Amino acid sequence: MGKKLKSVGCRNILCRNSAGNRQQRSRMAAKGAISIIVIFLAVVFFLFFKENSYGGFQNGDIIFQTSLSQQSKAIQVATGSKFSHCGIVFEAHGGFYVLEAVQPVKYTPVNDWIARGKDKKFVVRRLKNAEEILDYKTVEKLMREGDKFLGKDYDLVFEWSDDKIYCSELIWKIYKRGAEIEVGKLQKLRDFNLDDKTVASLMKKRYGANIPLDETVISPKAIFESDLLETVKIKK
């Protein structure tokens, strides 16, 4: 009888140990799952914050900066503008991107775009009646027009064709073709300050002796000064 009680007692202890082990494993598994979830959320938060550390953007916003490219100074002098580069902002995958004409035309995360500019300064201009005009369908049209230029080379000679494209030309054509809006007044190449040494040197390098003075152009300054736009964000 004593041996039977001892044997039963032993089994009871084993059962309690087994149950305790199962509970411990369950707690460890739960902690592991929570840790994975926490890590995942941290990564998501980091990526989201990275893409959106500059907030307040809307689809169709036009963003301007002074670039650090070799031609930046010549563009500033020729057009009389502090800005030498611009792009159009669209939202995708939970973040904002700048569709820009560089080499080649591409979408750039807005943070990366801003970081490339001089002192990370930028200005954002927006249609004054954007909430009325830029509805879902119109934004889609703008993006479809923009996508047609993806991968195209940057236009070093500023021709008014779609074979190659430069930054302000990209924005003007997207708005014109996607929303029937002319953002900025078109000019001729002869309207700019071409006599400055910096500008003249670049022009000679690009065109030789045959400068197409009657070529239609649109400058970042012309877009920036459009009466249709208003400033909504400045990073000084």
Salt bridges, closest charged atoms under 4 A:
ASP61 OD1 - ARG126 NE 2.69
GLU100 OE1 - HIS85 NE2 2.79
GLU100 OE1 - ARG116 NH2 2.63
ASP112 OD1 - LYS50 NZ 3.96
GLU140 OE1 - ARG144 NH1 3.96
GLU145 OE2 - LYS148 NZ 3.14
ASP162 OD1 - LYS173 NZ 2.78
ASP162 OD2 - ARG177 NH1 2.82
GLU169 OE2 - LYS173 NZ 2.64
GLU180 OE1 - LYS176 NZ 3.84
GLU182 OE2 - LYS176 NZ 3.03
ASP214 OD1 - ARG190 NE 3.03
